[in-house]
Amino acid sequence: MLGSLSTGPCADPIYLESNPAQTFVFVSCLSSNNVASFAVDHTSGNLTLVGAPAATGQAPTSVAVHPSGNFVYVANITSGNVSAFAVAADGTLAEIPGSPFAAGLSPYWIEMSESGNFAYVANRDSNNVGVYQVNASTGALTQIPGSPFPADKGPRAVVLSGRFAFVPNRFANTVSAYTVDSVTGALSQVPGSPFATGTDPRTAAVDSSGRFLYVANYASNDVSAYMIDQNSGSLAPVNGSPFPGGQGALQIETDTSGKLVYVANSVSDNVTVFAIDSATGGLQPLQTIPVPGRAASFTQTTFQPTM
């Protein structure tokens, strides 16, 4: 571990996301109601705060970056909206016209489609998912016809994988599975959805092959694993699921190689690393890494040092 740094005017940093070029990391600041930009030094791995954090709505949580790198979006859980920012060349943020954009009750998570045409927002307390068309020029958001789309109780996050979307429902102990219309962005629940998880599912991730879904269960301290039907999107539990993890499993990510799963455990203050069985989707614990403070979230950045 390289170490830690003070986030200064960014109080209670909670979620972070890097831009596609991996030159900046954007961090939501829950208590100070803003989002901070940090420049990434690809030689040392160090982060440097860029300018002053930009004001958001109340209690910002999830951060999403547009695939172009030109826009950053933040879900504001208390004010019930989404803040949108244009990204300058130096990483500073400027709120775009029309922001913040209205969402449902307690929007906790925002996810961008791979195309950048759509944004998906999990509205935890209105039990649905808002889908927005993204203006490629301005970054503005407009809800599509039919939005929001129903979920189970307490949708907490959204993960997109090709033709499918998955939403862990915190208060129902389920995960909803959808097919995604690539033209309109609309969601349709797949047969059998929602599917049972562990207790208090918070986040989900799909491996790089798109065959396996993993859900972090906060209260049962484990990870539910599923095989994804490549035709329908329906889910079948992997043998051995759920897999024991740390305490307070909060955020889960898979690495780009498709070999590893990382889980941030906010009660035991560590990160659990699992190996993925490429044949079955099963998980084998490899390592537990202590983290100073509350392990809430992380993002992956590939360093290419300059010589």
Stockholm file with secondary structure:
# STOCKHOLM 1.0

chainA/1-307         MLGSLSTGPCADPIYLESNPAQTFVFVSCLSSNNVASFAVDHTSGNLTLVGAPAATGQAPTSVAVHPSGNFVYVANITSGNVSAFAVAADGTLAEIPGSPFAAGLSPYWIEMSESGNFAYVANRDSNNVGVYQVNASTGALTQIPGSPFPADKGPRAVVLSGRFAFVPNRFANTVSAYTVDSVTGALSQVPGSPFATGTDPRTAAVDSSGRFLYVANYASNDVSAYMIDQNSGSLAPVNGSPFPGGQGALQIETDTSGKLVYVANSVSDNVTVFAIDSATGGLQPLQTIPVPGRAASFTQTTFQPTM
#=GR chainA/1-307 SS CCCCCCCTTCCSEEEEEECTTSSEEEEEETTTTEEEEEEECTTTCCEEEEEEEEECSSSEEEEEECTTSSEEEEEETTTTEEEEEEECTTSCEEECTTCSEECSSSEEEEEECTTSSEEEEEETTTTEEEEEEECTTTCCEEECTTCSEECSSSBCCCEEETTEEEEEETTTTEEEEEEECTTTCCEEECTTCSEECSSSEEEEEECTTSCEEEEEETTTTEEEEEEECTTTCCEEECTTCSEECCTTEEEEEECTTSSEEEEEETTTTEEEEEEECTTTCCEEEEEEEECSSCCCCCCCCCCCCCC
#=GC SS_cons         CCCCCCCTTCCSEEEEEECTTSSEEEEEETTTTEEEEEEECTTTCCEEEEEEEEECSSSEEEEEECTTSSEEEEEETTTTEEEEEEECTTSCEEECTTCSEECSSSEEEEEECTTSSEEEEEETTTTEEEEEEECTTTCCEEECTTCSEECSSSBCCCEEETTEEEEEETTTTEEEEEEECTTTCCEEECTTCSEECSSSEEEEEECTTSCEEEEEETTTTEEEEEEECTTTCCEEECTTCSEECCTTEEEEEECTTSSEEEEEETTTTEEEEEEECTTTCCEEEEEEEECSSCCCCCCCCCCCCCC
//
